Amino acid sequence: MPAYIRLSIVSVAALLFCFTPISSHAWHPLNDTGIQFCGGAFSSNNNPCTGHEPQGQDAHYGRDAAARTGTLTKVGAGEAGFDFTKISNSGHALPATAQLGSGPGDWACTRDNVTGIMWEVKVNNPTHARHKDHRYTWFFSNSPDGNLGSQGLDGCNNTLEGLRCNTENYKDRVNAASLCGYTDWRVPSIKELESITHLETFSPTIDTTYFPNTSIMYYWSSSPNADNNRYAWVLYFKVGSSYMYGLRGSAERVLLARGGHPVEASTQAGHCMNNIPPSNPDSIYTVSNNGNTVTDIRTGLMWKTCPEGQTWTGRTCSGSYNTFTWIGALAHAESHVFANHRDWRLPNVKELRSLVDECRAYPSINETFFPNSLSQSYWTSSPSADNSLKSKVVVFIFGQPHGNSSRSEYNLAWLVRGGQTGPSGHTLIVNSIGASSVPITGNPSSYGGTTNYNKSNIPNSTQIALTAPTTSGNANFTSWTGCNTTNAANRTCTVIMNANKTVTANYEERQANLPGVMLLLLDD
């Protein structure tokens, strides 16, 4: 059987990885938005950032800012701050020039080197199961809110082998084919789907070099609508916004994912609705500064507990909130000093969306840590690529992002700091391709582990040596990628931590030794 359609044997540990509750020490970096232009005070969007525009905008911070100035180090490539690697049908890293195809060495998946998530890549072939225009109803046999969705109709050009066209059947079909060597493909959560949106572009809002054949239409997520179980969250790739009113019986597209750090916890939180697991459980937050700040330990973002204008009483947020124009909110954040920190800023749209807990509404946030929160519109630092003179807001009634708020309108502000390079220092992500749960030896030893794993809070300029075993299961080691230097003979990867880094140990399946065959030649 060809390697690219083999069924992988995945260890129990690897399967549990996808459903384990969030570790109190896990570091899950957010992708940046892709926005590298600035919005002027009185001019339209898409202006170069020259230093004369209002300060504190999306383009002034994060990976996109580093990419714009040429100071961002990447494992692979991609537009703006995005960092992608093409992956073959057999599960190996490929050069950026690789082309889509059905052979074992052809491109079929894309790995996000920031989040660690691997994505399927659609093809333009109506007879192929992964055709770009096949559509499916939302169906999950383990849906937590009791509405499993719709079984769907026959169709998909019979690419599901007679099964009905729904998300679960499609996911099972891709797993049976062991796409890119893996059998743990899933329908992504809405925040995972949002992570690859490139908001400097539109129609579609994605890096099409690494995600060709992406439609501008709606794509399903696995996230149910907490307010009404007839619906689920979808992402509209024309403008890069997510919506919670995808009717489960409607036929939409789906883009499968695997790996990374699924954010949904496996236990129920008291603040959730309809038995939906929280995306932001209590365990991810820590409180500091006498309750005035809350830190998300997954993203490293420190938030003020209360919106601007309100104050923390020791029990709740109290007082009258302030509202600002977009320019006013940026200026207020840039000059703000609070809890001995001077680096407060207005969050970008992905950062503010990270506060949203899709398991609830009115407001859509964990009120244990953000009590008395207001179900209103909050400014982000992200100008809109598709709406001149407008910027993005997040509406906390349901947590939907919205891209058409005029900059002269008055909205609330929720300030943030940190999250650019990790909680403290840098993060190392160690993956493997072609083999699962590979034991990696580290020097220093504390940086070893079993793939896929990450180590955070690594001091700047730390040098780490990682050694992979010769074999793992039925696969042989072939190479390391993402390292500063490698030693093929010793299977060693050396990495210098001057930024967040992702390295990958690559393996290739051993060919089975066939027993000798004796041919008997019989004379007539």
C-alpha positions in Angstrom: 0.0 0.0 0.0 1.4 3.4 -0.9 2.7 5.4 2.1 0.4 8.3 1.4 -2.8 6.3 1.8 -1.6 4.0 4.6 -3.5 3.9 7.9 -1.2 5.3 10.6 -1.0 3.6 14.0 -1.4 6.4 16.5 -0.5 5.8 20.1 -3.1 6.2 22.9 -1.0 9.1 24.2 -1.1 10.9 20.8 -4.9 10.5 20.7 -5.3 11.8 24.2 -3.2 14.8 23.3 -6.1 16.3 21.3 -8.6 16.0 24.1 -6.5 16.7 27.2 -7.6 19.6 29.4 -5.4 22.6 29.0 -2.2 22.5 31.0 -1.7 25.3 33.5 1.7 25.9 31.9 0.8 25.5 28.2 1.8 28.4 25.9 -0.5 28.8 22.9 0.7 31.7 20.8 -1.9 33.6 18.7 -1.3 34.2 15.0 -1.2 37.9 14.1 -3.8 39.4 11.8 -1.6 40.0 8.7 -2.4 43.7 8.8 0.7 45.8 7.8 -1.1 49.0 6.7 -2.2 51.9 8.9 -5.4 53.8 9.1 -5.1 57.6 9.0 -7.0 60.0 11.2 -8.7 61.6 8.3 -7.7 59.4 5.3 -8.7 56.0 4.0 -7.1 52.7 4.9 -4.2 50.9 3.2 -1.7 53.7 3.9 1.9 52.8 4.5 2.9 53.1 8.2 5.2 56.2 8.0 5.1 57.3 11.6 2.7 60.1 11.0 -0.4 58.0 11.5 -2.2 57.6 14.9 0.1 55.4 17.0 -0.9 52.1 18.7 -2.4 50.5 15.7 -2.4 46.8 14.8 0.5 47.2 12.3 2.7 48.7 15.0 2.9 45.5 17.1 3.5 41.8 16.9 4.8 39.5 14.2 3.4 41.5 11.3 5.4 44.6 12.5 8.5 42.5 12.7 7.9 41.1 9.2 7.4 44.6 7.9 10.8 45.8 9.2 12.6 42.6 8.1 13.4 41.4 11.7 11.1 38.3 11.9 12.7 34.9 11.7 10.5 32.1 10.2 10.7 28.4 10.0 8.9 28.4 6.6 7.4 31.3 4.7 4.2 33.2 4.3 2.8 36.7 3.9 3.2 39.2 6.7 3.8 37.5 10.1 2.4 34.1 9.0 4.8 31.2 8.9 3.7 28.1 6.9 5.3 24.9 5.7 4.0 22.7 2.9 3.6 19.1 3.9 3.5 16.1 1.5 0.9 13.3 1.2 3.3 11.1 3.1 3.9 13.6 5.9 7.2 15.3 5.0 8.1 19.0 4.9 8.4 20.4 1.4 10.0 23.5 -0.1 7.8 26.5 -0.8 7.9 25.7 -4.5 6.1 22.3 -4.1 2.9 21.7 -6.1 -0.3 20.0 -5.2 -0.7 16.5 -6.4 -1.7 12.9 -5.5 1.7 11.3 -5.3 3.4 10.6 -1.9 5.9 13.4 -2.4 3.3 16.0 -3.6 1.9 18.8 -1.5 -1.4 18.1 0.3 -1.3 19.9 3.7 0.0 23.1 5.2 1.5 23.4 8.7 1.1 26.6 10.6 4.5 27.0 12.4 3.1 29.6 14.9 0.1 27.6 16.2 1.3 24.1 15.4 -1.9 23.4 13.6 -1.8 21.4 10.3 -4.5 22.1 7.7 -5.8 20.1 4.7 -5.4 21.9 1.4 -8.3 21.8 -1.0 -8.0 20.6 -4.6 -9.8 21.6 -7.8 -11.2 18.3 -8.9 -14.9 17.5 -8.5 -14.2 13.7 -8.3 -11.8 14.2 -5.4 -13.0 13.9 -1.8 -11.2 17.2 -0.9 -12.7 19.2 -3.8 -12.9 22.9 -3.0 -16.6 23.2 -3.7 -18.0 20.1 -1.9 -20.4 21.3 0.8 -21.6 19.5 3.9 -24.3 19.9 6.6 -23.1 20.3 10.2 -23.3 17.0 12.0 -21.6 15.8 15.2 -22.8 12.6 16.8 -21.3 13.8 20.2 -22.7 17.3 20.0 -22.8 18.6 23.6 -26.0 20.6 23.3 -28.2 17.6 22.2 -28.8 18.7 18.6 -26.6 16.5 16.5 -27.3 18.6 13.4 -28.3 17.3 10.0 -27.3 14.1 8.3 -27.3 15.9 5.0 -28.2 14.6 1.6 -26.5 12.3 -0.9 -24.1 14.2 -3.1 -20.5 15.3 -3.0 -20.1 13.6 -6.4 -20.2 10.2 -4.5 -16.8 11.1 -3.0 -17.9 9.8 0.4 -18.5 6.3 -0.9 -22.3 6.4 -0.7 -22.5 8.2 2.7 -24.4 11.5 3.2 -22.6 14.8 2.9 -22.0 16.0 6.5 -19.0 17.2 8.4 -18.6 13.9 10.4 -18.6 11.7 7.4 -16.2 13.9 5.6 -13.8 14.0 8.6 -14.0 10.2 8.8 -13.3 9.8 5.1 -10.1 12.0 5.3 -8.9 10.1 8.4 -9.5 6.7 6.7 -7.2 8.0 3.9 -4.5 9.0 6.5 -4.0 12.4 4.9 -0.4 13.5 5.2 0.2 10.4 7.4 -2.3 11.3 10.2 -5.7 9.9 11.3 -6.6 12.6 13.9 -8.2 15.2 11.5 -11.0 17.2 13.0 -13.4 20.1 12.2 -11.6 23.1 13.8 -13.1 25.3 16.4 -14.1 28.8 15.3 -11.0 30.4 16.9 -8.7 27.8 15.1 -10.4 28.7 11.8 -9.9 32.4 12.6 -6.2 31.9 13.2 -5.4 31.6 9.5 -7.4 34.6 8.4 -5.2 37.2 6.7 -7.1 40.5 7.4 -5.0 42.7 5.1 -6.6 41.0 2.2 -10.2 40.0 1.3 -12.0 37.8 -1.2 -10.6 35.5 0.3 -8.9 36.6 3.6 -6.2 34.0 3.5 -2.6 33.4 2.2 -3.6 31.7 -1.1 0.0 30.6 -1.7 -0.4 28.1 1.1 -4.2 27.8 1.0 -5.1 27.7 -2.8 -8.7 26.8 -3.8 -10.1 28.6 -0.8 -13.6 29.9 -1.4 -14.8 33.3 -0.3 -17.9 31.7 1.2 -18.8 30.1 4.5 -16.8 27.4 6.3 -18.1 25.3 9.2 -16.5 25.2 12.6 -17.1 22.7 15.4 -18.3 25.4 17.7 -22.0 25.3 18.6 -24.1 28.5 19.0 -24.7 28.8 22.8 -27.8 30.9 22.4 -29.7 28.7 19.9 -28.8 25.0 19.1 -30.2 25.2 15.6 -27.0 27.1 14.7 -23.2 26.8 14.8 -20.3 29.2 14.1 -19.1 29.7 10.6 -16.3 31.8 9.1 -17.0 33.9 6.0 -13.7 34.0 4.1 -14.7 36.9 1.9 -14.1 39.4 4.8 -12.6 37.1 7.4 -15.4 37.5 10.0 -17.0 34.7 12.0 -20.8 34.4 12.5 -22.8 32.3 15.0 -25.8 31.8 12.8 -24.8 29.0 10.5 -28.0 26.9 10.2 -26.9 23.3 10.9 -29.0 22.0 8.1 -27.4 24.3 5.4 -24.6 23.0 3.2 -21.3 24.8 3.7 -17.6 24.1 3.1 -15.2 22.6 5.7 -11.5 22.8 6.1 -10.1 20.1 8.4 -7.3 20.6 11.0 -5.1 18.5 13.2 -2.4 19.0 15.9 -1.8 22.3 17.6 -3.4 22.9 20.9 -7.1 22.5 20.8 -8.5 25.1 23.2 -11.7 23.5 24.3 -11.5 22.0 27.8 -12.9 18.5 28.4 -14.8 19.6 31.6 -17.9 21.6 32.0 -17.7 25.1 33.4 -20.5 26.6 35.5 -20.8 29.7 33.4 -21.5 27.7 30.2 -24.9 27.3 28.4 -26.4 24.1 26.9 -23.6 21.8 28.2 -21.1 23.3 25.7 -17.5 23.0 27.0 -15.8 26.3 27.7 -13.2 27.7 25.3 -11.9 29.8 28.2 -12.1 27.7 31.4 -11.1 29.1 34.8 -7.8 27.2 34.7 -6.3 29.4 31.9 -6.5 32.7 34.0 -4.3 34.1 36.8 -5.1 37.2 38.8 -2.5 39.8 39.8 -2.2 43.4 41.0 -4.9 43.0 43.7 -7.4 41.8 41.2 -6.9 44.6 38.8 -5.3 42.5 36.0 -6.0 39.0 34.6 -3.4 37.1 32.6 -4.3 34.4 30.0 -1.5 31.9 30.5 -2.1 30.4 27.1 -1.4 33.5 25.2 0.7 35.6 27.7 -1.8 38.5 27.3 -2.4 40.5 30.5 -5.8 42.2 30.5 -7.2 44.9 32.7 -10.0 43.3 34.6 -12.4 46.2 33.9 -13.1 48.2 30.7 -11.9 51.8 30.7 -13.8 54.0 33.0 -14.8 51.2 35.4 -12.7 50.3 38.5 -12.2 47.1 40.4 -13.8 47.1 43.9 -12.3 43.8 45.1 -15.5 42.0 44.0 -16.6 43.4 40.7 -16.2 46.2 38.1 -18.1 49.3 39.1 -18.7 52.8 37.9 -19.5 54.4 34.5 -17.6 53.1 31.5 -15.9 55.4 29.0 -16.5 55.5 25.3 -14.0 56.6 22.6 -13.7 57.2 18.9 -11.2 54.9 17.4 -8.4 57.5 17.3 -9.3 58.5 20.9 -9.1 54.9 22.1 -5.7 54.4 20.4 -4.4 57.6 22.0 -5.8 56.7 25.5 -4.1 53.3 25.4 -0.8 54.6 24.2 -0.5 57.1 27.1 -2.1 54.8 29.8 -0.1 53.9 32.9 -1.7 51.2 35.2 -0.3 48.7 37.7 3.2 50.1 37.1 3.0 49.2 33.4 3.4 51.7 30.6 3.0 49.4 27.6 -0.8 49.1 27.6 -2.4 49.1 24.1 -5.6 48.5 22.3 -5.8 44.8 21.3 -6.0 43.6 17.7 -9.1 41.8 16.7 -7.7 38.3 17.2 -6.5 39.2 20.7 -9.8 40.6 21.7 -11.6 37.6 20.2 -9.5 35.4 22.5 -11.4 36.8 25.4 -14.7 35.5 24.0 -16.0 32.3 25.4 -18.3 30.8 22.8 -20.1 28.6 25.4 -22.1 31.5 26.6 -23.8 34.8 25.7 -25.0 38.0 27.2 -22.1 38.5 27.6 -19.8 36.0 25.9 -17.0 36.0 28.4 -15.9 34.2 31.6 -17.5 36.4 34.2 -15.7 34.6 37.0 -12.7 36.7 36.0 -14.3 39.5 34.2 -17.5 40.2 36.3 -20.1 42.7 35.4 -18.9 42.7 31.8 -20.9 44.8 29.3 -22.5 43.2 26.3 -21.4 46.0 24.0 -19.0 46.8 21.2 -15.3 47.2 22.0 -12.7 48.8 19.7 -9.8 46.8 18.4 -6.6 48.3 16.9 -7.3 46.6 13.6 -8.4 48.8 10.7 -10.7 47.2 8.1 -9.2 46.3 4.7 -12.6 46.2 3.0 -14.2 49.2 4.6 -12.6 52.6 4.1 -12.5 54.8 7.2 -13.8 52.0 9.4 -12.1 49.7 12.0 -13.0 46.4 13.6 -14.9 45.9 16.9 -15.9 42.8 18.9 -19.5 42.8 20.1 -19.7 40.9 23.4 -23.4 40.0 23.3 -22.3 36.9 21.4 -18.6 37.7 20.8 -18.8 38.3 17.1 -16.2 40.4 15.4 -17.6 43.2 13.3 -15.6 45.2 10.7 -17.8 48.2 9.8 -17.7 50.6 12.8 -17.0 54.1 11.6 -13.9 55.6 13.4 -16.0 58.5 14.5 -18.4 56.3 16.4 -18.0 55.8 20.1 -17.3 52.4 21.5 -15.8 50.9 24.7 -12.1 50.0 25.2 -10.5 47.0 26.9 -6.7 47.3 27.2 -4.1 44.6 27.0 -0.3 44.3 27.3 2.2 41.5 26.6 1.7 38.4 24.5 4.3 39.3 21.8 7.1 36.8 22.6 5.5 34.6 25.3 4.9 34.9 29.0 8.6 35.5 29.5 11.3 34.7 27.0 10.8 32.5 24.0 8.9 29.4 23.1 10.2 26.2 21.4 7.8 23.9 19.6 9.1 20.4 18.7 7.1 18.5 16.1 7.5 15.3 14.2 6.3 14.3 10.8 6.0 10.7 9.5 6.0 9.3 13.1 3.9 10.0 16.2 5.0 10.5 19.8 8.7 10.5 19.1 10.9 10.7 22.3 13.4 13.6 21.8 16.5 13.9 24.1 17.4 17.5 25.1 20.6 19.1 26.2 19.9 20.7 28.6 17.7 17.7 29.5 14.7 19.9 30.5 14.1 20.7 26.8 13.5 17.1 25.8 10.0 15.5 25.5 7.7 13.5 23.3 6.5 15.2 20.1 4.5 17.2 19.7 5.5 19.4 22.7 6.5 22.9 23.5 8.7 24.6 26.1 8.1 28.2 27.1 9.8 30.9 29.1 13.2 30.2 27.5 15.8 33.0 28.1 17.0 34.8 25.1 20.1 33.3 23.3 19.7 29.9 25.1 21.4 27.2 23.0 19.6 23.9 22.9 20.6 20.6 21.3 17.9 18.0 20.5 18.6 14.4 19.4 16.0 12.2 17.7 16.1 8.4 17.8 17.2 6.4 14.7 13.8 4.8 14.4 10.3 5.4 15.7 7.8 2.6 15.2 8.1 1.5 11.6 9.8 4.7 10.4 13.4 5.8 10.0 14.7 9.3 10.9 15.6 11.3 7.8 16.2 14.9 8.8 15.6 17.9 11.0 14.0 21.2 9.8 13.8 24.6 11.5 17.2 24.3 13.3 20.1 26.7 13.3 22.5 23.8 12.6 22.0 20.0 12.2 24.3 17.0 12.4 22.7 14.2 10.3 25.0 11.5 11.5 24.1 12.2 15.2 20.5 13.1 14.4 21.0 16.3 16.3 19.3 19.7 15.9 20.9 22.8 17.5 18.7 25.8 18.0 19.5 29.2 19.4 16.5 30.8 21.1 16.6 34.4 19.9 12.9 34.2 18.9 10.0 31.7 19.1 11.2 28.6 17.2 9.5 25.5 15.7 11.6 22.5 14.7 10.5 19.2 13.2 12.0 15.7 13.2 11.2 14.1 9.9 10.7 10.3 9.6 9.9 8.1 6.6 8.2 4.7 6.7 10.5 1.7 6.3 9.6 -0.5 3.4 8.7 -4.0 4.4 11.2 -6.8 3.5 9.4 -9.2 1.2 10.3 -12.9 1.6 12.2 -14.3 -1.3 10.2 -16.0 -4.0 11.4 -19.1 -5.8 10.5 -19.3 -9.4 10.3 -22.8 -10.8 10.8 -23.0 -14.5 9.3 -26.1 -15.9 10.5 -27.4 -19.2 7.8 -28.6 -21.5 
